């Protein structure tokens, strides 16, 4: 059984270390909640798209992601959680990041056989650079699998675009978190569709000095999950 708790945050304040952690979570995947951009390597003809899908989640809604990868190309799609400043993490205001815990459910839905489904990674965008951590694959059995990692640090991330390192310090630029999907192929056009559900990311941070705004004016979605 899975229970959900949705909390609307209006000018909420964080005043102690006990309240410093920030959780980004979504099991509904409204299209307006997610930003989307693609990166192609080896060519520019591969395509990706993503949208909310009803009745295909674990349970309820999912975010259905389709990749069509052309021969000799690789495509990545960054799914950015939130589309305004209230849903990005600002180390200067909310504290330097210590570690990240994250999880997401995935289920291969349809497409070409012979591959591994889609690659799935935790994604982050700081400035113009996209970073990734915790590379995994969804598989193509059609069964729900949970991809999860705890205790990720800045050293866990590598640049997907550009160069350099992600900055988790209080001097770092704002960060937009989300997840990355990907595919590559060398011998034939590869197409597949994967459903994603129950995105959850906990940012464990060191609170700054004084009172810190926590996603003021936005929505903070906290989810508690129980097995069964």
N, C-alpha and C positions, 0 to 999 in steps of 0.2 A: 504494500500500500504506500502511496506517495502523497504527502500533504504539502500544501503550498501556503506561504504567508506573503501577502503583498502589502507593502507599507508605502504610503505616499509621504514624501518628505518635502516639506515646505519651509525653506530657510532653516533647516535643522542645523544644530551646532554640535561639534565634537569637542569635548573639553578634557578628556582624560585618556590615558593609554588604553584603558579597557574598551574605549569606544573608537579607537583609531582604525581598526580594520574596516575595510570597505568591501562589500560584496556586490558583484555584478552577476545577475542571474536572469534567465529567460527560458520559459517553456511554452510561449505562445508565438513568438517570432512574427509579430506584425511587421509588414514590409517597411513601415515608416520608422521602425526602431533600429534598423540595420543599414549601415553604409556598405558599399560594395565596390571593389575595384579589382582589376585583373592585371597580372604580369605574365608576359609570354617570353619564352626563350627559344632560340633556334628558328624563329619565324613569327609571324603575327596573324596567322589565319585561324588558330584555335579559338574556341569560344567557351564561355561559361555563363550561366545564369542561375539565379536563386530567388525563391519566393516562398511565402507562407503556404502551407499545404494542410488542408483540413482532413482529420481522420486518419492521418498517416504517422502520427507521433507516438510517443511512449509514455503516456497516452496522449490523445487529443491532437493538437497541432504539431507540425514539424516545420523545419526549414528545408525545403527540397532543393538540392543542388545538382545541376547537370553540367557535365564537362564533355565537350567534343574536341578531342586532341588530334591534330593532324600529324602525318608522318614526319618524324624528325623534330617535333616540337614538344615543349613542356609548357603547361599552363598552371598558374597558381591564382587562386581567388582569395582575397582578404575580405572577411566578413567583419566589419567594424561595429562593435556594440555602441549604440547611441549615435545621435547626429548633432548634438549641441554641446556646449561647454559644460553643462551640468553632468554629463555622463562620461567625461574624460577624467583621467587621474592627473592631478597637479601636485607633484612632489613638493614644490615650494610652499604650498598651502596645506596639504594634507599629510605631509611627512615623507621622509626618505623611505623607499621600499626595502624591507628586509627580505621577504620571500613571497612567492605566489603559490597558491594551491588551485588547481583547476580540474574540471571534468566536463565531458560531453558524451552523449549517447549517439551512436551512429548505426544505421541499418541500410545495407545495399538494397536498392529497389529494382533496378533494371539496367540493361545495357550489355556491352560486349563481355564475353567470358574470356578466361585466360589471363586475367590480370589480378590485381589485389584490391579492386574497388577504387577508393580514392585515398590519397595521403591526407592525414589530418594532423594539424599542429596548433599549438597556442600561438596566436599572432599579436603583435604590438606595433603600433606606428608612432614614431617620435620624430617630429619634424617631417622631413620628406622620406625618411628611411623606414622600410618595413623589416621587422625582425621576426624570427620564429624560434620556437623551442619545443621540445618533447615531440619529435617526429614519430608518427605511428601510421598504421594503415587500417582501413575499415574492414577489409576482406569483402567477399561477395557471397556469403552464405545466405543472406537474407534475414539473419537473426540479429537482434539488437546486441551491441557490444558497448561497453563503457570504457572510454579512454580517460585516464586520470593520472595526475602527477602531483606530488606535494613537495614543498620546499625548494621550488625553482628560484634561482637567483639571477642577477644580471649576467653572470658568467654562463648561464644556461642558454642564452640567446645568441644567435648568429644573424648577420644581415642577409635578408633575401634580396634586397635592392640596395645599391650604394655600398658604403663601407663604414667601418667604425664600430663602436660598441654602444649598446643601449645604456642610458644613464639613469640609474635608480636613486641617485643622491638628491638631496634637497635642492641642489642647483640644476637638476635636470629639467628639460622642457616637458610640457604636458604630454601624456601618453594616452593613446586611444587603444584599448584592448579589444580582442575578438578572437577569431580563429581563422586558420588558413586551410584551404583544401587544394589538392593538386593532382595532376596526372602528367605522364609523359609516355611517348610511344616512338618506336623506331621502325616497325615493320608494317603497320596497318593503322587505319583511322580507328581511334579508340573512343567509345562513347559509353558513359555510364551515369546513373542517377543514384544519389544517396540521400537519405533523410537524416536530419540531425535534430536532436531534442535535448532539453535539460542542460543548456549551457550554464556553467557556474564557475565563477572566478572569485577567489578571496585574496585581496591585497593586504598583506600583513606589513604594517608600517611603523615607523617611529614618529609619534606626533610632534608637530612643531611647537613653537613657543606661543602660549596664549590660546585663544579660542579659534578653532578651525572650522570653516564652512564645509559641510559634507553634502555635496550634490544639491546645493540650494536650488529650490524651485523645480526640481526634477523628480524622477521616480527612482527609488531604490528598491529593487526586487530581491528579497531574501527567500531562499527556498530551503526547507528541511526535507531530507529524503529518508525514508525508512524502507528497509527491504521487506519483501513479502509478496 
